[in-house]
Amino acid sequence: MGALLTFAACGDSSPGGTPDDGAVADTTTVPDGQPLRPCTTPGQPCAAHTTCAINPICGNDGLCRPSGYQNCDDGLDCTTDTCLGQGKCENTPNDGFCALPIDDGNGKSILKCFTKGDSSPDRNCQICDPDRDKTAWSAANGGPCDDGNSCTKDDYCDNGTCKGTDYRAQCDDNISCTDDVCDGKGGCVGNQLRSDACLIQGTCYKDGEQDATGCNVCDTSKSQSQWTALGSFCLIGAKCYKPGDRSTDGCGECDPTKDDKGWTPLTNVCQVAAQCYKPGDKNTAQGGCGECDPTASATSWTVKGNNCLIADKCQNPNDQSPSQCGVCDPAKDKYAWTPLPNLCDIDGTCYTPNAVNTAEGGCGVCDPALSGTAWSIKGNDCYINKKCYKPGDKDPTGCGECVPGTSKTSWTPIAGCWAIIIAALNEPHSGKLGGTAGADALCAQQASAAGRPGQWKALLADSNRSVQSLITGTNATTRPVITTQGVQMYANWNSIFTTCGASTSTCTWPTTALLYTFAGRVIEENEPQPLCTSSSGPNCFYDADYWHGMNKDGTVSVDTCQNWTSETSTDYGSSGEADFQQWHNNERNTCDQTQAVLCVQVGP
């Protein structure tokens, strides 16, 4: 490290030998009182008496006279100033002092004196340490400083760098449209919502951004916490329509004054198989025996002649059914086969009396006196789901058995035995379920009505519970998760949540494990009529989605339809996909949509 301040050129005295202090130079002495040295060769350079001499020449008087003297005074009280000759100076800081550069306030650097331990007025964590370097700032270790970051605290010097403990995470609300402000002391000033954004149900939207339906907009001039309606509209199937817009089949129109969540049917038309027809139109593709008569039915063909319309095909009187067990008898029924006597029509096949269901185990016979549409169980067996079982045989869950004395057509529950079974409520629901308590009550009621014992709860998360918390302890690690048909979905309850992460692909269950309602209706989209007349109809499991309120990693989502109390188009709920077997898929849907609600058996 350098210990000297050396200058290439210093101030000199005026020509003629007058030093800076005003002393007369053409005498035998110099300003510092030292005598001039004698010389031998007049007019030639000579060895002067001082290193501060400039261009010394031997005078005619035999004395070595300089033309002037260097001024090496740097103006600092803390340095010893020495002439080195040849226009050079040495300014050495005295013991215990530093001569260091600082900014003069005008962008220029000047030297000032500092004592040991003094801090730089310009830079953090730079100090005067004469023991290390008298002419350059030394890096400080320890001591307070300010790193200029309001989200750090306890700032200190570390080898010349100001460091602090970052605590911004304490003030971060994880919302992209807020400014998270720290006070620099370990506290938070707040999370200010930016002026150009809306924060609605925990999600950020830019000013002017519309919701998924297109019916509402973020308008910061009116509200930063709620959607602003664009005007009068109909929200149908998560899409926005203007008054007068027609449905794809042409049989309905948007009329918000009558129904703002569905198509308002046009008068004097028929809507059949998603097509619109005028009065008198014929079903030519099916044979022409039916016509549109809105006074008789606005949703199906009306047969006025002596024919039958069965399975979308016109039949003549006495035409036989494909099974040969029925005929077209318009006098009795124009829309279904009239059964022939003393036969059994079972699953589309006609059987004569005493025929046996050999392919299914041989426990059923055709007995028209008991039933003309199902096998009659004669022996001491059970006939369940088109298969014969012997007394004591167990169902796929292991918690039901064949007890003919109790029931020959359904499993008899084994007392104290239970499995984690997933079922769905018999009907779709909007997000308004009366909270999780209301949904739990519906699950318990329908499970009991379906003859399924045990404790049941809705597979729904809200701000007070997660889905994973519904089953805990050894039950969560030892019992498989199955459907109402006994098909395994997952090895155990906890495995659903420990293997998923944020990917829906790792959470899927086997495609063979279909989800059914308590009444036996499969959860799928594009259901046949008359259950579901359109994808967004009130009886439809919209897109085979089911409410759950989870994020992709199984944690509780902010989208829970206001804890399952809202059915508005401005609130959202997270949904899974039954038809794609995606347990954690957190698809956002507006709470006015009708979706499936799953129930889970959580105890015996």
Secondary structure per residue as TSV (DSSP state, phi and psi in degrees):
chain	resnum	aa	ss	phi	psi
A	1	M	-	360.0	143.6
A	2	G	-	-72.1	146.8
A	3	A	-	-122.9	0.1
A	4	L	-	-125.4	151.7
A	5	L	E	-105.4	110.0
A	6	T	E	-114.1	131.8
A	7	F	E	-114.6	138.7
A	8	A	S	-71.4	-30.3
A	9	A	-	-144.1	138.5
A	10	C	-	-123.7	172.0
A	11	G	E	-66.0	148.6
A	12	D	E	-125.5	170.5
A	13	S	-	-76.6	169.3
A	14	S	B	-74.8	154.0
A	15	P	T	-55.3	150.9
A	16	G	T	95.3	-0.1
A	17	G	T	91.1	16.7
A	18	T	B	-91.3	108.5
A	19	P	-	-67.1	172.2
A	20	D	T	-62.4	-25.2
A	21	D	T	-87.8	3.3
A	22	G	-	90.0	1.2
A	23	A	-	-70.4	154.0
A	24	V	-	-79.6	126.5
A	25	A	-	-94.0	-13.0
A	26	D	S	-93.3	39.6
A	27	T	S	-117.4	-172.8
A	28	T	S	-88.2	5.8
A	29	T	B	-126.2	165.5
A	30	V	-	-117.2	171.2
A	31	P	T	-55.2	-31.6
A	32	D	T	-86.0	6.2
A	33	G	S	89.3	-1.8
A	34	Q	-	-82.8	141.5
A	35	P	B	-75.2	152.1
A	36	L	-	-68.3	146.9
A	37	R	-	-83.5	146.4
A	38	P	B	-74.7	155.3
A	39	C	-	-139.8	169.2
A	40	T	S	-117.1	-18.4
A	41	T	S	-122.2	93.9
A	42	P	T	-56.5	141.0
A	43	G	T	84.9	-4.3
A	44	Q	S	-110.1	154.0
A	45	P	B	-57.1	148.1
A	46	C	-	-140.6	171.5
A	47	A	-	-87.8	110.9
A	48	A	-	-75.6	167.3
A	49	H	S	-78.7	-11.5
A	50	T	S	-145.6	149.5
A	51	T	T	-72.8	-8.9
A	52	C	T	-84.8	-4.8
A	53	A	E	-69.4	142.7
A	54	I	E	-114.9	126.0
A	55	N	S	47.0	61.6
A	56	P	-	-70.6	132.3
A	57	I	E	-126.0	139.2
A	58	C	E	-71.5	121.1
A	59	G	-	-82.0	169.3
A	60	N	T	-66.5	-18.9
A	61	D	T	-86.6	3.9
A	62	G	S	80.9	14.4
A	63	L	B	-112.5	142.1
A	64	C	E	-82.9	109.3
A	65	R	E	-110.6	125.0
A	66	P	-	-74.5	154.5
A	67	S	S	-79.3	-16.0
A	68	G	E	-177.9	-176.8
A	69	Y	E	-130.6	139.5
A	70	Q	E	-68.9	142.2
A	71	N	E	-109.7	102.1
A	72	C	-	-96.6	13.2
A	73	D	-	-72.9	116.8
A	74	D	-	-88.6	2.1
A	75	G	S	80.1	4.1
A	76	L	-	-103.7	133.9
A	77	D	T	-74.7	-16.1
A	78	C	T	-97.5	9.6
A	79	T	E	-121.7	152.2
A	80	T	E	-100.1	120.3
A	81	D	E	-98.8	126.2
A	82	T	E	-132.0	135.1
A	83	C	E	-83.7	134.8
A	84	L	E	-104.6	-8.6
A	85	G	E	88.7	164.5
A	86	Q	T	54.8	34.9
A	87	G	T	77.1	15.5
A	88	K	E	-112.4	147.4
A	89	C	E	-124.5	157.9
A	90	E	E	-130.2	123.7
A	91	N	E	-119.2	99.7
A	92	T	E	-98.3	120.7
A	93	P	E	-60.4	139.8
A	94	N	-	-71.3	164.9
A	95	D	T	-58.7	135.1
A	96	G	T	84.5	3.0
A	97	F	E	-125.9	157.6
A	98	C	E	-126.8	144.6
A	99	A	E	-110.9	106.8
A	100	L	E	-128.2	151.7
A	101	P	E	-81.7	141.8
A	102	I	E	-138.7	167.1
A	103	D	E	-82.7	132.2
A	104	D	-	-82.1	3.6
A	105	G	S	94.3	-9.1
A	106	N	S	-118.5	16.8
A	107	G	S	87.3	5.5
A	108	K	-	-109.3	155.5
A	109	S	E	-100.7	133.3
A	110	I	E	-130.3	159.8
A	111	L	E	-96.6	141.3
A	112	K	E	-138.2	158.7
A	113	C	E	-87.3	138.8
A	114	F	E	-136.3	149.7
A	115	T	E	-99.1	167.0
A	116	K	T	-57.5	129.3
A	117	G	T	94.7	-11.7
A	118	D	-	-63.5	142.6
A	119	S	B	-96.1	152.3
A	120	S	-	-68.9	132.2
A	121	P	S	-75.3	-11.9
A	122	D	S	-101.4	-33.3
A	123	R	S	-131.8	141.2
A	124	N	T	-65.5	146.1
A	125	C	T	61.6	30.8
A	126	Q	E	-120.6	127.7
A	127	I	E	-131.9	164.1
A	128	C	E	-84.5	120.6
A	129	D	E	-135.4	89.9
A	130	P	T	-58.4	-25.2
A	131	D	T	-69.2	-25.4
A	132	R	T	-99.1	-46.6
A	133	D	E	-163.5	122.2
A	134	K	E	-85.6	-14.5
A	135	T	E	-119.1	4.7
A	136	A	E	-140.9	145.8
A	137	W	E	-63.4	141.8
A	138	S	E	-105.8	145.6
A	139	A	E	-69.4	133.1
A	140	A	-	-89.9	145.1
A	141	N	-	-122.8	120.8
A	142	G	S	85.8	166.7
A	143	G	S	92.5	152.2
A	144	P	B	-74.0	157.4
A	145	C	-	-159.1	-178.4
A	146	D	-	-133.7	114.1
A	147	D	-	-83.7	2.0
A	148	G	S	78.8	2.6
A	149	N	-	-105.5	116.7
A	150	S	T	-71.5	-11.2
A	151	C	T	-101.5	21.1
A	152	T	E	-122.4	156.8
A	153	K	E	-135.0	167.7
A	154	D	E	52.7	46.4
A	155	D	E	-64.7	138.7
A	156	Y	E	-145.9	161.9
A	157	C	E	-87.3	131.8
A	158	D	E	-131.2	97.0
A	159	N	T	53.0	45.8
A	160	G	T	90.8	-4.9
A	161	T	E	-115.2	134.7
A	162	C	E	-83.4	121.1
A	163	K	E	-124.3	149.9
A	164	G	E	-139.1	168.2
A	165	T	E	-88.1	115.9
A	166	D	E	-74.7	125.2
A	167	Y	-	-127.0	24.0
A	168	R	H	-60.1	-27.4
A	169	A	H	-61.3	-29.0
A	170	Q	H	-67.9	-27.2
A	171	C	H	-100.2	-9.0
A	172	D	-	-79.9	119.7
A	173	D	-	-91.4	6.5
A	174	N	S	58.9	27.5
A	175	I	-	-115.4	120.7
A	176	S	T	-69.0	-20.2
A	177	C	T	-100.8	15.4
A	178	T	E	-117.0	150.5
A	179	D	E	-96.7	119.6
A	180	D	E	-92.2	114.9
A	181	V	E	-110.8	126.8
A	182	C	E	-102.4	158.6
A	183	D	-	-100.9	1.6
A	184	G	S	79.1	-0.5
A	185	K	S	-120.0	11.1
A	186	G	S	100.3	0.7
A	187	G	-	-112.2	173.2
A	188	C	E	-118.6	136.8
A	189	V	E	-81.7	-35.9
A	190	G	E	153.6	179.5
A	191	N	E	-125.4	92.8
A	192	Q	E	-84.4	124.8
A	193	L	E	-68.1	131.1
A	194	R	-	-67.6	150.5
A	195	S	T	-69.5	-18.1
A	196	D	T	-102.9	23.4
A	197	A	E	-142.8	159.6
A	198	C	E	-115.6	144.8
A	199	L	E	-118.1	102.1
A	200	I	E	-120.3	120.0
A	201	Q	T	52.9	39.0
A	202	G	T	81.0	3.9
A	203	T	E	-117.6	140.1
A	204	C	E	-88.4	139.9
A	205	Y	E	-136.1	144.1
A	206	K	E	-78.2	152.7
A	207	D	T	-57.8	126.9
A	208	G	T	94.0	-8.0
A	209	E	-	-78.3	135.9
A	210	Q	B	-93.9	158.4
A	211	D	-	-78.3	179.7
A	212	A	T	-62.1	-26.3
A	213	T	T	-82.3	-24.5
A	214	G	S	82.9	2.6
A	215	C	S	-91.0	-15.5
A	216	N	E	-133.0	158.2
A	217	V	E	-139.8	151.8
A	218	C	-	-81.0	111.6
A	219	D	-	-122.0	97.3
A	220	T	T	-64.8	-20.0
A	221	S	T	-73.6	-16.6
A	222	K	T	-111.7	-42.4
A	223	S	-	-161.4	139.1
A	224	Q	S	-104.6	2.3
A	225	S	S	-122.6	-7.3
A	226	Q	S	-136.1	152.3
A	227	W	-	-67.5	145.8
A	228	T	E	-105.7	121.5
A	229	A	E	-65.4	138.9
A	230	L	-	-77.8	-16.8
A	231	G	S	149.8	-163.0
A	232	S	S	-74.3	130.5
A	233	F	-	-159.7	174.3
A	234	C	E	-120.9	131.5
A	235	L	E	-104.2	103.9
A	236	I	E	-126.1	121.2
A	237	G	T	57.9	40.9
A	238	A	T	65.4	22.0
A	239	K	E	-131.0	148.5
A	240	C	E	-98.1	135.6
A	241	Y	E	-129.1	147.7
A	242	K	-	-87.7	156.7
A	243	P	T	-54.7	132.7
A	244	G	T	94.8	-14.5
A	245	D	-	-61.3	140.8
A	246	R	B	-100.5	151.6
A	247	S	-	-69.7	163.1
A	248	T	T	-61.2	-29.5
A	249	D	T	-85.9	-7.6
A	250	G	S	79.6	3.5
A	251	C	S	-95.6	-6.7
A	252	G	E	-137.1	160.3
A	253	E	E	-139.6	160.9
A	254	C	E	-79.9	118.6
A	255	D	E	-136.7	89.2
A	256	P	T	-58.9	-23.1
A	257	T	T	-70.6	-20.7
A	258	K	T	-107.1	-40.6
A	259	D	E	-158.4	112.0
A	260	D	E	-94.4	6.5
A	261	K	E	-125.0	8.0
A	262	G	E	-160.5	168.5
A	263	W	E	-74.6	136.7
A	264	T	E	-89.0	117.2
A	265	P	E	-59.9	138.3
A	266	L	-	-75.4	147.6
A	267	T	T	-79.5	152.8
A	268	N	T	61.4	38.4
A	269	V	-	-137.6	166.7
A	270	C	E	-117.4	135.8
A	271	Q	E	-112.4	105.2
A	272	V	E	-125.2	124.9
A	273	A	T	51.0	46.7
A	274	A	T	64.0	21.3
A	275	Q	E	-123.3	152.0
A	276	C	E	-106.1	136.1
A	277	Y	E	-133.3	150.1
A	278	K	-	-91.2	158.6
A	279	P	T	-54.2	132.9
A	280	G	T	94.1	-14.3
A	281	D	-	-61.7	141.4
A	282	K	B	-103.7	154.7
A	283	N	-	-87.7	66.6
A	284	T	G	-59.2	-34.9
A	285	A	G	-66.6	-18.9
A	286	Q	G	-108.0	4.2
A	287	G	T	122.9	-13.3
A	288	G	S	81.7	11.8
A	289	C	-	-87.7	-9.1
A	290	G	E	-114.0	153.9
A	291	E	E	-142.4	162.8
A	292	C	E	-79.4	119.0
A	293	D	E	-136.4	89.1
A	294	P	T	-57.0	-24.4
A	295	T	T	-71.5	-25.3
A	296	A	T	-93.9	-46.8
A	297	S	E	-158.8	130.6
A	298	A	E	-94.4	-0.2
A	299	T	E	-124.7	1.0
A	300	S	E	-150.6	165.1
A	301	W	E	-73.7	144.0
A	302	T	E	-107.5	123.4
A	303	V	E	-90.6	118.7
A	304	K	-	-106.4	-20.4
A	305	G	S	-91.6	-167.2
A	306	N	S	-91.6	61.1
A	307	N	-	-135.9	176.1
A	308	C	E	-122.7	142.9
A	309	L	E	-115.7	100.6
A	310	I	E	-125.8	128.7
A	311	A	T	53.0	45.7
A	312	D	T	61.5	31.7
A	313	K	E	-144.6	136.9
A	314	C	E	-77.3	136.7
A	315	Q	E	-124.8	146.9
A	316	N	-	-90.4	159.4
A	317	P	T	-53.7	136.4
A	318	N	T	75.5	0.2
A	319	D	-	-59.7	140.4
A	320	Q	B	-93.6	152.7
A	321	S	-	-70.7	161.5
A	322	P	T	-56.2	-29.0
A	323	S	T	-83.5	-10.3
A	324	Q	S	71.2	11.9
A	325	C	S	-99.7	-4.2
A	326	G	E	-142.2	164.0
A	327	V	E	-135.1	161.7
A	328	C	E	-80.2	116.8
A	329	D	E	-131.2	87.1
A	330	P	T	-56.0	-26.4
A	331	A	T	-67.2	-26.6
A	332	K	T	-101.4	-43.8
A	333	D	E	-159.1	119.0
A	334	K	E	-86.4	-7.4
A	335	Y	E	-122.9	8.6
A	336	A	E	-154.2	156.5
A	337	W	E	-67.9	137.6
A	338	T	E	-89.9	118.2
A	339	P	E	-61.0	139.1
A	340	L	-	-78.8	147.7
A	341	P	T	-70.7	153.9
A	342	N	T	61.7	35.3
A	343	L	-	-138.8	162.6
A	344	C	E	-119.1	123.5
A	345	D	E	-104.6	97.3
A	346	I	E	-117.4	117.6
A	347	D	T	52.7	39.6
A	348	G	T	83.2	6.6
A	349	T	E	-121.1	138.5
A	350	C	E	-94.1	132.3
A	351	Y	E	-126.0	146.2
A	352	T	-	-88.4	162.0
A	353	P	T	-53.0	140.3
A	354	N	T	75.8	4.1
A	355	A	-	-62.9	146.1
A	356	V	B	-113.6	143.5
A	357	N	-	-82.5	68.0
A	358	T	G	-57.8	-41.7
A	359	A	G	-65.2	-19.5
A	360	E	G	-107.2	6.2
A	361	G	T	124.6	-14.0
A	362	G	S	78.8	18.5
A	363	C	-	-94.7	-5.1
A	364	G	E	-117.0	147.9
A	365	V	E	-130.5	158.0
A	366	C	-	-82.0	117.1
A	367	D	-	-134.2	89.4
A	368	P	T	-55.5	-25.3
A	369	A	T	-66.7	-29.0
A	370	L	T	-95.2	-43.9
A	371	S	-	-158.9	134.1
A	372	G	S	-96.6	1.2
A	373	T	S	-129.2	1.6
A	374	A	S	-147.2	157.4
A	375	W	-	-69.5	140.2
A	376	S	E	-99.6	129.5
A	377	I	E	-88.0	114.8
A	378	K	-	-95.3	-39.9
A	379	G	S	-89.1	-166.0
A	380	N	S	-92.4	55.6
A	381	D	-	-125.8	174.0
A	382	C	E	-116.0	142.7
A	383	Y	E	-122.1	102.1
A	384	I	-	-128.9	127.5
A	385	N	S	53.0	45.1
A	386	K	S	63.7	35.1
A	387	K	-	-148.6	142.3
A	388	C	E	-89.3	140.9
A	389	Y	E	-132.9	150.8
A	390	K	-	-90.7	156.3
A	391	P	T	-53.6	132.8
A	392	G	T	93.9	-14.1
A	393	D	-	-61.4	142.8
A	394	K	B	-99.2	151.7
A	395	D	-	-79.0	171.7
A	396	P	T	-59.8	-24.7
A	397	T	T	-81.2	-17.0
A	398	G	S	80.6	1.7
A	399	C	S	-113.3	10.3
A	400	G	E	-138.2	151.8
A	401	E	E	-142.4	163.5
A	402	C	E	-79.5	114.4
A	403	V	E	-129.1	89.0
A	404	P	T	-55.7	-30.3
A	405	G	T	-67.3	-21.9
A	406	T	T	-96.7	-50.3
A	407	S	E	-157.5	136.0
A	408	K	E	-97.0	-7.5
A	409	T	E	-119.5	1.7
A	410	S	E	-148.7	158.4
A	411	W	E	-71.9	141.3
A	412	T	E	-95.0	121.0
A	413	P	E	-59.9	141.6
A	414	I	-	-89.7	124.8
A	415	A	T	-57.7	134.1
A	416	G	T	80.5	-6.3
A	417	C	-	-100.2	139.5
A	418	W	-	-153.9	158.5
A	419	A	-	-133.3	161.9
A	420	I	E	-80.7	99.0
A	421	I	E	-107.7	136.9
A	422	I	E	-105.8	123.8
A	423	A	E	-133.5	171.5
A	424	A	E	-123.1	151.8
A	425	L	-	-60.4	153.5
A	426	N	S	-69.4	-14.9
A	427	E	S	-136.8	152.2
A	428	P	-	-72.9	158.1
A	429	H	B	-137.4	152.1
A	430	S	-	-76.2	-175.0
A	431	G	S	-75.4	-3.2
A	432	K	B	-91.8	99.3
A	433	L	S	-120.9	8.0
A	434	G	S	75.4	29.7
A	435	G	H	74.4	-179.1
A	436	T	H	-65.9	-29.1
A	437	A	H	-64.5	-42.3
A	438	G	H	-65.8	-40.5
A	439	A	H	-67.4	-39.1
A	440	D	H	-59.2	-41.6
A	441	A	H	-64.6	-40.1
A	442	L	H	-62.9	-42.0
A	443	C	H	-61.9	-44.2
A	444	A	H	-64.2	-41.5
A	445	Q	H	-64.6	-48.0
A	446	Q	H	-72.9	-31.7
A	447	A	H	-64.1	-43.1
A	448	S	H	-64.2	-43.2
A	449	A	H	-64.7	-28.0
A	450	A	T	-87.7	3.9
A	451	G	T	76.3	24.8
A	452	R	-	-106.0	107.7
A	453	P	-	-74.1	178.8
A	454	G	S	99.1	179.3
A	455	Q	E	-93.2	131.7
A	456	W	E	-126.7	142.1
A	457	K	E	-137.5	159.1
A	458	A	E	-75.9	139.8
A	459	L	-	-82.0	70.3
A	460	L	-	-134.2	139.5
A	461	A	-	-105.7	148.2
A	462	D	B	-146.4	-169.8
A	463	S	T	-67.7	-11.8
A	464	N	T	-106.8	-10.5
A	465	R	B	-156.4	152.2
A	466	S	-	-102.3	163.5
A	467	V	S	-67.6	-38.9
A	468	Q	G	-60.9	-32.6
A	469	S	G	-71.3	-6.8
A	470	L	G	-66.1	-30.3
A	471	I	S	-132.0	126.8
A	472	T	-	-133.6	-179.8
A	473	G	T	66.4	-152.3
A	474	T	T	-66.9	-26.5
A	475	N	H	-61.0	-31.8
A	476	A	H	-78.4	-14.6
A	477	T	H	-114.8	-12.2
A	478	T	H	-115.8	-18.4
A	479	R	S	-102.2	130.4
A	480	P	-	-71.4	156.4
A	481	V	E	-100.0	121.3
A	482	I	E	-130.2	166.7
A	483	T	E	-88.6	176.4
A	484	T	T	-66.2	-16.9
A	485	Q	T	-91.0	2.3
A	486	G	S	84.2	9.9
A	487	V	-	-87.7	131.3
A	488	Q	E	-72.6	132.8
A	489	M	E	-97.2	-46.0
A	490	Y	E	-141.6	155.9
A	491	A	S	-64.4	-38.0
A	492	N	-	-161.4	172.0
A	493	W	H	-64.8	-47.8
A	494	N	H	-65.8	-28.5
A	495	S	H	-63.0	-25.3
A	496	I	H	-63.0	-39.3
A	497	F	H	-95.6	-18.1
A	498	T	H	-90.9	-16.9
A	499	T	S	-107.2	-9.2
A	500	C	-	-77.3	-46.6
A	501	G	T	63.2	-138.2
A	502	A	T	-105.4	15.6
A	503	S	-	-109.7	129.6
A	504	T	S	-72.8	-23.9
A	505	S	G	-67.4	-31.0
A	506	T	G	-83.1	-4.1
A	507	C	G	-106.8	3.1
A	508	T	B	-72.3	152.3
A	509	W	-	-107.9	167.1
A	510	P	-	-59.0	144.0
A	511	T	T	-66.0	-18.9
A	512	T	T	-77.0	-13.9
A	513	A	-	-93.0	83.5
A	514	L	-	-79.3	145.5
A	515	L	-	-93.3	134.6
A	516	Y	B	-124.7	154.8
A	517	T	B	-76.3	171.2
A	518	F	T	-60.6	-28.2
A	519	A	T	-87.6	-2.5
A	520	G	S	97.0	12.7
A	521	R	-	-88.2	127.7
A	522	V	B	-75.3	144.6
A	523	I	-	-89.9	105.7
A	524	E	-	-154.4	159.6
A	525	E	S	-87.7	169.9
A	526	N	S	56.5	45.9
A	527	E	-	-68.8	152.0
A	528	P	-	-73.1	155.8
A	529	Q	T	-71.2	159.1
A	530	P	T	-88.4	1.4
A	531	L	T	-58.6	-42.9
A	532	C	-	-136.0	109.5
A	533	T	S	-90.0	-15.5
A	534	S	S	-158.2	161.3
A	535	S	T	-61.2	-22.8
A	536	S	T	-112.5	15.3
A	537	G	S	-65.5	160.8
A	538	P	T	-65.6	-18.6
A	539	N	T	-99.7	6.2
A	540	C	S	-98.9	143.6
A	541	F	-	-83.9	89.4
A	542	Y	G	-48.9	115.5
A	543	D	G	56.7	21.7
A	544	A	G	58.9	28.2
A	545	D	E	-87.0	157.6
A	546	Y	E	-138.1	138.8
A	547	W	E	-64.5	141.8
A	548	H	-	-148.0	-26.8
A	549	G	-	75.2	26.7
A	550	M	B	-112.5	154.6
A	551	N	-	-82.3	175.8
A	552	K	T	-64.8	-23.5
A	553	D	T	-94.5	8.8
A	554	G	S	90.8	-7.3
A	555	T	S	-77.1	168.9
A	556	V	B	-73.1	130.8
A	557	S	-	-86.0	161.0
A	558	V	S	-77.8	-14.0
A	559	D	-	-94.8	91.9
A	560	T	B	-130.8	26.3
A	561	C	H	49.5	49.0
A	562	Q	H	54.0	53.2
A	563	N	H	57.3	39.5
A	564	W	H	62.3	45.1
A	565	T	B	-127.0	3.5
A	566	S	-	-120.3	143.5
A	567	E	-	-128.5	29.9
A	568	T	-	-91.8	160.7
A	569	S	T	-80.3	-6.2
A	570	T	T	-96.7	-7.5
A	571	D	S	-106.6	157.9
A	572	Y	E	-129.3	152.7
A	573	G	E	-132.8	147.8
A	574	S	E	-85.1	141.1
A	575	S	E	-131.6	153.9
A	576	G	E	-102.7	171.5
A	577	E	E	-115.4	108.1
A	578	A	T	-71.7	-37.1
A	579	D	T	-75.4	-18.1
A	580	F	T	-107.6	8.0
A	581	Q	T	55.5	38.9
A	582	Q	E	-104.4	99.6
A	583	W	E	-62.1	-49.7
A	584	H	E	-98.7	5.3
A	585	N	E	-57.7	115.3
A	586	N	E	-99.1	67.9
A	587	E	E	-72.1	130.7
A	588	R	E	-87.8	124.5
A	589	N	E	-130.8	147.4
A	590	T	E	-68.8	148.8
A	591	C	T	-74.9	-5.8
A	592	D	T	-84.0	-9.1
A	593	Q	S	-74.0	149.6
A	594	T	-	-97.2	125.6
A	595	Q	B	-136.7	169.4
A	596	A	E	-72.0	153.0
A	597	V	E	-123.0	118.2
A	598	L	E	-86.7	148.5
A	599	C	E	-123.0	149.6
A	600	V	E	-132.1	135.4
A	601	Q	E	-77.8	119.6
A	602	V	E	-107.1	-4.2
A	603	G	E	-171.8	168.4
A	604	P	-	-72.1	360.0
